[in-house]
């Protein structure tokens, strides 16, 4: 009977293709837009994720997300190092400035300064140059974040950052952050020279917990003993994402797109599938007159629905995957296809056709076998 159900499904090629196309379009839209959304949200906290060595981030107690920076006392480093359970603590400077390019143009830059010895916070991947020269006077790593207008900077170029000389010793290829401005990496002391400002200049303290110490418990202990803000890397990552979700229109705009895609898929697939069942009523009536039980008829309808749903979902996910095939962590397109999104798109696709199949099955069960003789 299942073989007959599939032959009925593919018998009308036009309607069969319309079903597949409707579901594929809906799935593609949901998956593609959902993946772009998760990719953008991840990039908003990429600077945190890029430093996996740090279990805990120490900051001003009122800091809510990464790009909201308020400097803390320079003595905070020694205070944090004195807390029981801290294996090591290192300073990290994050600031902004203006750079004069070799061609005379200007650009805003993000300045990251890491401890001279440990280098926690500096990139580990490079496109060109010699990273070991970072300790030389005025040395910096330049990351053009894969933006064409900033690719003109080469190794050994001399730039001007906030009116101070800077020499490019290596081109870094760190993951692209949410704000697409070039990133300058250098030592902590040199970063302070590039970004003269207020009396307090320490942005973050990065902490590693001792083996066997729970980072969450240690973060709470640091806050209690020092009065500073302390969050685990995961907590700081998600608080940054939450801030952008609550205070920007990104979530709402992508949510509307996904909702409309789902609505279109349900409307097209549901209506087309129901029409298919109505037009094949006489065949179901004939099988019922031949003694086929209602249970068997219902299974035939649901088999047709599942077949259409899986095919449409597979094609839609495949198209979305092709779209994001070359979208890496430095691509202009932010694309991140997660297992949760994979499962959600499958559930929505199958839920759509199963709902339409259930409504259609109810109609099939009410068919009078006698209509086949009319």
WOTAPE-V602516 format. One record per residue. N is the residue number from 0. PHI is phi in whole degrees, 0 to 359 (NA if undefined). Layout:
# WOTAPE-V602516
{{N,PHI} {N,PHI}}
This chain:
# WOTAPE-V602516
{{0,NA} {1,295} {2,294} {3,296} {4,299} {5,290} {6,292} {7,299} {8,296} {9,269} {10,296} {11,264} {12,299} {13,298} {14,290} {15,297} {16,294} {17,298} {18,298} {19,297} {20,296} {21,299} {22,290} {23,297} {24,296} {25,299} {26,296} {27,298} {28,294} {29,296} {30,292} {31,293} {32,293} {33,296} {34,291} {35,295} {36,298} {37,295} {38,295} {39,295} {40,297} {41,295} {42,293} {43,296} {44,241} {45,297} {46,296} {47,281} {48,296} {49,287} {50,239} {51,290} {52,294} {53,272} {54,283} {55,224} {56,250} {57,257} {58,206} {59,298} {60,300} {61,263} {62,291} {63,255} {64,209} {65,300} {66,280} {67,261} {68,245} {69,228} {70,295} {71,244} {72,300} {73,296} {74,282} {75,298} {76,300} {77,293} {78,296} {79,294} {80,298} {81,277} {82,283} {83,297} {84,105} {85,274} {86,280} {87,209} {88,219} {89,228} {90,279} {91,219} {92,256} {93,227} {94,212} {95,224} {96,191} {97,240} {98,243} {99,265} {100,281} {101,301} {102,274} {103,97} {104,283} {105,236} {106,207} {107,282} {108,226} {109,263} {110,252} {111,240} {112,240} {113,243} {114,303} {115,302} {116,278} {117,284} {118,70} {119,290} {120,114} {121,275} {122,292} {123,243} {124,247} {125,222} {126,268} {127,197} {128,94} {129,238} {130,299} {131,291} {132,275} {133,297} {134,278} {135,288} {136,302} {137,66} {138,284} {139,218} {140,262} {141,248} {142,240} {143,276} {144,46} {145,63} {146,264} {147,305} {148,289} {149,249} {150,279} {151,285} {152,285} {153,240} {154,298} {155,79} {156,292} {157,254} {158,249} {159,232} {160,248} {161,51} {162,69} {163,239} {164,289} {165,218} {166,246} {167,282} {168,256} {169,199} {170,258} {171,273} {172,231} {173,281} {174,303} {175,286} {176,279} {177,294} {178,271} {179,274} {180,242} {181,304} {182,241} {183,251} {184,251} {185,200} {186,284} {187,299} {188,297} {189,291} {190,297} {191,294} {192,293} {193,288} {194,233} {195,295} {196,201} {197,288} {198,299} {199,276} {200,230} {201,280} {202,274} {203,224} {204,241} {205,265} {206,234} {207,248} {208,281} {209,295} {210,301} {211,91} {212,265} {213,288} {214,302} {215,295} {216,295} {217,294} {218,299} {219,295} {220,293} {221,297} {222,298} {223,294} {224,273} {225,247} {226,80} {227,274} {228,283} {229,219} {230,226} {231,293} {232,303} {233,294} {234,296} {235,293} {236,301} {237,284} {238,292} {239,293} {240,298} {241,300} {242,300} {243,293} {244,293} {245,279} {246,247} {247,230} {248,269} {249,299} {250,298} {251,294} {252,296} {253,290} {254,298} {255,297} {256,298} {257,295} {258,296} {259,295} {260,298} {261,295} {262,296} {263,297} {264,298} {265,296} {266,296} {267,292} {268,294} {269,297} {270,295} {271,294} {272,293} {273,296} {274,298} {275,300} {276,294} {277,300} {278,289} {279,255} {280,303} {281,296} {282,287} {283,294} {284,296} {285,297} {286,293} {287,291} {288,293} {289,278} {290,105} {291,288} {292,288} {293,299} {294,299} {295,295} {296,297} {297,296} {298,295} {299,296} {300,296} {301,292} {302,297} {303,298} {304,295} {305,295} {306,298} {307,296} {308,298} {309,292} {310,295} {311,297} {312,296} {313,298} {314,293} {315,297} {316,295} {317,297} {318,296} {319,297} {320,295} {321,297} {322,302} {323,261} {324,302} {325,259} {326,274} {327,270} {328,284} {329,241} {330,287} {331,297} {332,273} {333,275} {334,221} {335,218} {336,265} {337,266} {338,301} {339,295} {340,292} {341,302} {342,292} {343,294} {344,294} {345,294} {346,296} {347,293} {348,296} {349,292} {350,297} {351,298} {352,287} {353,291} {354,296} {355,297} {356,294} {357,294} {358,295} {359,293} {360,297} {361,298} {362,292} {363,296} {364,294} {365,269} {366,293} {367,270} {368,304} {369,293} {370,293} {371,293} {372,265} {373,282}}
